[in-house]
Amino acid sequence: MNVLISGAGIGGLALAHWLGRHDIDATVVERAPALRPGGQAIDIRGAARTVVERMGILDAIRAKHTGTHGIMYVDRRGAPVARMSGEDFGDSGGVVAEIEILRDDLVRILHDAAPTAEYLFDDHITALHDGADGITATFHRAPPRTFDAVVGADGLRSGVRALAFRGARQPVRDLGMYVSYFPAHTSLDLAGWEVMYNLPAGNGVGGRVLLLYPVGNDGEVRAMFSWWAPALGHDRRDAAEQKALLAQVFADEGWEIPHLLDQMWRADDFYFSRSAATQLDHWSHGRATLLGDAAFAGSLGMGTSMAVVGAYVLAGELAAAPDPISAFRAYESGMRDYVTRNLKRPPGGDRGFAPASRAGIWMRNQVIRTMTKLPGKGALTGNLQAAANAITLNDYPVARDPMKTP
């Protein structure tokens, strides 16, 4: 069997690893000219820890832990007003998980764990033709090739989904918030705390948030700016326009914001997006299926873990089933309840993240100060600890050592 994977991100690389373990040939096509650098800190939660342990990379991931151990809420002077430790809701249940790693560090570890895969960088799929003997992919650069199956692990706006699910209803649901982040430095001593500073509605938008995520102990941070607003019609490929929009939204605000915005203008690694969720009745069509955000975007803190778990299940079912279509049915059947549970929003929805008024910010902070002491406190975060473990992983027989080429 040979499988084409679109996207050299976390889901695609994890899938390439497991396909190699099952003696299935994997080809990964990636639009970028190399592994994509940068990105925020991400969590490895619940069942995903079992998967990376079975991959043989858990120690490598722990070695790259960012060192963050909780989240601290501050006022406009930077004074702490509330805290949540990473241990308050279980190792997978809090806003900050017990294992956190920068996205680009995890991507490199996963790439090194998939040495048998073929990689086509600086290319992408332009057409798919599903036939009796396989599915033929036409590429922008490489010559057409026929595969037994194609997997779209290519994100929220999946190209594979657009090609393979033509005529299906629009699966992307807008969640109403802009998110942007970039690397920066601060003179603050964060001492391993992720710091959240809330601002009320202003400058023409709703509630606003600055999150500072420490990376190590030398002042390096990931600065994440978020705000509620209707879609503002920005150009998704124009970083200068996006930076100008962010600067406008946070203009004339205090604390660390002016210093960070000054660094933003010089940042090459700059991410800007509008939050959204995917809603699909089925994740597969013919010999094509979807993985990660292409199929189930929109969770709070579980996107990476669901992609890793999904890669494990999908590869195992491709190895066990008589044909790809049967494997896709088993993959979705095994994953659907787990995904549905982890896509549920916490009590109160998302508005508690960025209240629109100072009174709302104050009230949210009071809730944070008391919730860690309440019985049944896990329910206040949507029982994330239980949801992260809400799947029984099959023990699929494998054929290869994870790190050795044939």
C-alpha atoms as one frame of an Amber mdcrd trajectory, in Angstrom:
protein
   0.000   0.000   0.000   1.123   3.558  -0.651  -0.459   6.643   0.928  -0.150
  10.318   0.027  -0.283  12.760   2.951  -0.926  16.446   2.271   0.709  18.536
   5.000   3.981  18.167   6.892   2.498  19.381  10.153   1.933  17.474  13.368
  -0.808  15.162  12.125   0.850  14.449   8.788   4.259  13.682  10.277   2.804
  11.502  13.032   0.888   9.586  10.378   4.045   9.171   8.273   5.757   7.639
  11.302   2.998   5.120  11.959   2.595   4.177   8.298   6.307   3.392   8.260
   5.871   1.218  11.342   3.225  -0.751   9.442   5.347  -1.147   6.275   3.069
   1.207   4.338   4.828   3.612   1.964   4.149   7.256   2.853   4.684  10.299
   0.635   4.276  13.701   2.294   3.620  16.744   0.096   4.070  20.157   1.716
   3.377  23.543   0.142   6.170  25.235   2.110   9.780  24.820   0.887  10.774
  23.173   4.198   9.295  22.282   7.569   7.351  25.313   8.729   9.185  27.138
  11.536   7.716  28.979  14.485   4.395  28.593  16.214   3.047  28.792  19.717
   3.384  26.354  22.602   1.125  23.328  22.305  -0.041  20.608  24.684   0.349
  16.831  24.685  -2.650  15.593  26.661  -4.220  12.328  27.750  -4.196   9.508
  25.199  -1.759  11.438  22.996   0.914  10.805  25.641   0.398   7.087  25.254
   0.798   7.470  21.487   4.054   9.461  21.649   5.381   6.990  24.215   4.656
   4.162  21.766   6.406   6.189  19.086   9.526   6.292  21.237   9.659  10.112
  21.386   8.210  10.938  24.812  11.645  11.572  26.345  12.602  13.847  23.432
   9.385  15.818  23.930   9.925  16.149  27.671  13.462  17.379  27.014  11.962
  20.276  25.006   9.347  21.183  27.619   8.976  24.956  27.734   9.046  24.988
  31.546   5.684  26.729  31.879   3.767  25.483  34.909   0.611  27.579  35.105
  -1.258  30.703  34.067  -1.337  34.004  35.971  -3.898  36.763  35.376  -2.677
  40.335  35.847  -4.223  43.793  35.998  -3.229  46.889  34.014  -0.231  47.452
  36.343   0.967  43.864  35.835  -0.001  42.868  39.390  -1.256  39.261  39.785
  -4.988  38.958  40.461  -5.495  35.185  39.987  -3.518  32.023  39.225  -4.140
  28.494  37.980  -1.370  25.938  38.322  -0.870  23.275  35.690  -1.597  20.708
  38.422  -4.917  22.136  39.583  -7.045  20.112  37.155  -4.858  17.068  36.525
  -1.863  16.735  34.212  -4.059  17.110  31.106  -7.002  19.050  32.465  -5.928
  22.649  32.976  -5.394  25.607  30.702  -1.691  24.723  30.858  -0.934  21.014
  30.507   1.889  19.208  32.288   3.677  18.648  28.932   3.977  21.706  26.699
   6.353  22.130  23.775   6.858  24.696  21.041   5.220  23.654  17.805   8.420
  23.819  15.733  10.266  21.642  18.274   7.535  18.998  18.062   7.526  19.131
  14.249  11.269  18.482  14.138  10.966  15.553  16.555   8.142  14.035  14.492
  10.047  14.515  11.232  13.075  12.735  12.673  10.745   9.919  13.760   9.528
   9.348  10.184  12.769   8.601   8.277  11.204   6.174   5.788   8.756   8.710
   4.316   9.267  10.453   0.982   8.924  14.250   1.124   7.821  16.610  -1.659
   8.421  20.127  -0.370   7.459  23.320  -2.225   4.573  21.499  -3.900   0.873
  20.821  -3.480  -1.992  18.788  -4.923  -3.986  20.494  -7.679  -6.411  17.694
  -8.599  -7.577  14.283  -7.393  -9.161  11.586  -9.523 -10.607   8.618  -7.676
 -10.618   5.476  -9.846 -11.046   1.739  -9.560  -7.308   1.097  -9.166  -6.442
   3.977  -6.883  -6.594   7.746  -6.509  -4.462   9.814  -8.892  -2.994  13.059
  -7.593  -1.912  15.863  -9.886   0.732  18.140  -8.383   1.794  21.706  -9.026
   5.393  20.593  -9.680   5.816  16.811  -9.507   4.363  14.513 -12.182   0.982
  12.852 -11.466   1.028   9.683  -9.379  -1.505   7.104  -8.266  -1.881   6.097
  -4.622  -4.035   3.695  -2.673  -5.235   6.519  -0.418  -4.853  10.261   0.158
  -4.951  11.927   3.577  -5.578  15.643   3.999  -3.619  16.701   7.071  -3.447
  20.214   5.677  -5.282  22.329   8.191  -8.503  24.240   8.603  -8.666  25.315
   4.947  -7.682  21.900   3.645  -6.877  21.646  -0.057  -7.633  17.915  -0.029
 -11.035  18.604   1.495 -11.802  21.166  -1.202 -10.792  18.737  -3.972 -12.271
  15.516  -2.613 -15.476  16.885  -1.064 -16.655  19.025  -3.978 -20.312  19.935
  -3.640 -20.409  19.295   0.107 -21.725  22.004   2.409 -19.285  24.637   3.666
 -17.681  22.941   6.693 -15.915  25.932   8.302 -17.761  27.767  11.089 -16.493
  31.162  12.168 -15.879  31.495  15.929 -15.723  35.291  16.017 -12.169  35.869
  17.285  -8.874  36.963  15.789  -5.644  35.387  17.053  -2.101  36.507  16.326
   1.256  35.622  17.849   4.953  36.193  17.300   8.243  35.689  19.196   9.414
  38.557  21.377  11.462  39.373  24.469  10.476  40.870  27.798  12.394  42.138
  30.803   9.692  40.753  33.099  10.589  37.798  35.294   7.724  35.461  34.445
   9.179  32.589  36.514   7.538  29.956  34.348   4.064  31.517  34.430   2.015
  32.161  31.311   0.606  35.657  31.840  -2.815  36.879  30.682  -3.737  40.556
  30.545  -7.349  41.376  29.598  -8.618  44.619  28.134 -12.266  45.566  27.633
 -13.817  46.355  24.273 -12.254  49.325  22.542 -10.815  50.660  19.288 -13.846
  49.327  17.440 -13.629  45.684  18.588 -14.814  43.542  21.491 -12.882  42.138
  24.451  -9.121  41.923  23.949  -6.371  39.720  25.403  -2.599  39.696  25.583
  -1.009  36.383  26.538   2.705  36.145  27.242   4.059  32.610  27.036   7.593
  32.192  28.462  10.115  30.080  26.566  12.989  29.215  28.877  14.450  31.669
  31.367  16.122  34.334  29.230  13.115  36.574  28.551  12.030  34.923  25.301
   8.239  34.774  24.978   5.512  34.101  22.488   3.220  37.134  22.513  -0.359
  36.234  21.592  -2.930  38.943  20.914  -6.619  38.025  20.571  -9.853  39.962
  20.214 -13.535  39.553  19.413 -14.724  41.234  16.223 -16.776  40.591  13.102
 -14.743  39.490  10.087 -12.770  42.580   9.029 -11.906  41.493   5.499  -8.131
  41.317   5.909  -5.839  39.766   3.296  -4.739  36.359   4.628  -1.404  36.649
   2.797  -0.508  40.277   3.619   1.474  40.283   6.873   1.993  44.057   6.778
  -1.766  44.647   6.612  -2.320  42.157   9.445   0.285  43.835  11.650  -1.314
  47.225  11.003  -4.697  45.831  12.028  -3.297  44.373  15.255  -1.543  47.647
  16.064  -4.799  49.555  15.522  -6.786  47.234  17.790  -4.268  47.615  20.657
  -3.282  51.250  20.041  -2.837  53.521  23.093  -2.956  50.646  25.567  -0.483
  50.166  28.386   1.548  47.633  30.359   3.846  45.650  27.988   1.801  46.295
  24.857   3.787  49.206  23.296   7.083  47.339  23.782   5.672  44.179  22.203
   4.067  45.991  19.275   7.398  47.618  18.533   8.957  44.155  18.254   6.034
  42.929  16.142   6.994  45.175  13.223  10.383  43.430  13.012   9.074  39.878
  13.492   9.494  37.531  10.530   7.734  34.668  12.302   4.269  36.221  12.501
   1.002  34.274  12.678  -2.415  35.824  12.128  -5.708  33.998  11.751  -9.393
  34.013  12.483 -10.583  31.261  14.795 -12.899  28.731  13.232 -14.129  25.165
  13.555 -14.730  22.434  11.010 -18.082  20.651  10.934 -18.270  17.556   8.749
 -20.806  14.749   8.678 -18.078  12.414   7.407 -14.303  12.720   7.258 -13.823
  10.564   4.142 -14.901  10.544   0.525 -13.854   7.606  -1.615 -10.127   7.007
  -1.204  -9.525  10.374   0.480  -9.821  11.111   4.190  -9.007  13.963   6.570
  -6.919  14.231   9.726  -6.439  16.910  12.380  -7.830  20.408  11.802  -8.926
  19.481   8.285 -11.535  17.222   9.912 -11.983  18.414  13.504 -10.658  21.916
  14.222 -12.149  24.050  16.964 -11.190  22.476  20.291  -9.735  24.329  23.258
  -6.255  22.929  23.833  -6.812  19.513  22.214  -5.978  20.092  18.531  -2.458
  18.671  18.705  -3.467  15.712  20.847  -6.396  14.779  18.608  -4.159  14.932
  15.532  -1.562  12.651  17.154  -4.184  10.157  18.315  -5.950  10.298  14.947
  -2.697   9.520  13.125  -2.167   6.447  15.291  -5.698   5.143  14.750  -5.765
   5.888  11.007  -2.450   4.147  10.319  -3.460   1.147  12.407  -6.759   0.770
  10.571  -5.084   1.133   7.163  -2.776  -1.733   8.142  -5.595  -3.901   9.491
  -8.434  -3.355   6.981  -8.799  -5.101   3.612  -9.041  -1.782   1.740  -8.708
   1.956   2.455 -12.433   2.663   2.431 -13.043   0.055   5.125 -10.108   1.503
   7.075 -11.583   4.998   6.862 -14.906   3.781   8.271 -13.141   2.085  11.191
 -10.956   5.176  11.786 -13.962   7.473  12.017 -15.940   5.016  14.134 -13.064
   4.718  16.583 -12.403   8.463  16.781 -15.813  10.105  16.517 -16.908   9.986
  20.197 -13.466  11.095  21.394 -13.431  14.017  18.960 -17.020  15.030  19.715
 -16.283  15.126  23.423 -13.173  17.252  22.953 -14.931  19.739  20.677 -17.475
  20.645  23.351 -17.101  24.182  24.667 -16.614  24.690  28.426 -19.427  26.062
  30.610 -20.009  29.699  29.762 -18.577  29.291  26.280 -15.574  31.249  25.048
 -16.556  34.699  26.268 -14.837  34.203  29.609 -11.536  34.287  27.757 -12.037
  37.900  26.657 -14.849  39.688  28.546 -16.007  42.912  26.901 -16.189  45.077
  30.054 -14.014  45.794  33.066 -16.792  44.447  35.285 -16.788  41.243  33.262
 -13.010  40.949  33.574 -13.226  41.466  37.348 -15.958  38.846  37.684 -14.035
  36.319  35.601 -10.945  36.820  37.766 -12.970  36.202  40.926 -14.213  32.930
  39.452 -10.628  31.887  38.623  -9.510  32.673  42.176 -12.118  30.394  43.707
 -12.668  27.622  41.154  -9.485  25.688  41.972 -10.789  25.206  45.526 -14.284
  24.019  44.585 -15.470  20.386  44.641 -16.133  19.121  41.130 -13.870  21.836
  39.761 -13.072  19.766  36.669 -16.581  20.437  35.347 -15.741  24.151  35.203
 -13.153  23.443  32.498 -15.418  21.047  30.605 -13.890  17.949  32.249 -10.894
  18.265  29.949  -8.893  15.724  31.964 -11.475  13.007  31.307 -12.079  14.087
  27.706  -8.363  13.926  26.890  -8.363  10.264  27.912 -11.762   9.366  26.440
 -10.557   6.777  23.932  -9.301   3.214  24.233  -6.296   2.764  21.955  -6.056
  -0.536  20.108  -2.739  -2.368  20.126  -2.072  -2.521  16.388   0.761  -4.947
  15.492   3.721  -3.109  13.908   6.516  -4.332  11.638   9.386  -1.895  12.184
  11.502  -0.183  14.795  10.294   3.457  14.907  13.644   5.105  14.231  15.410
   2.716  11.850  15.380   2.801   8.086  15.025  -0.526   6.264
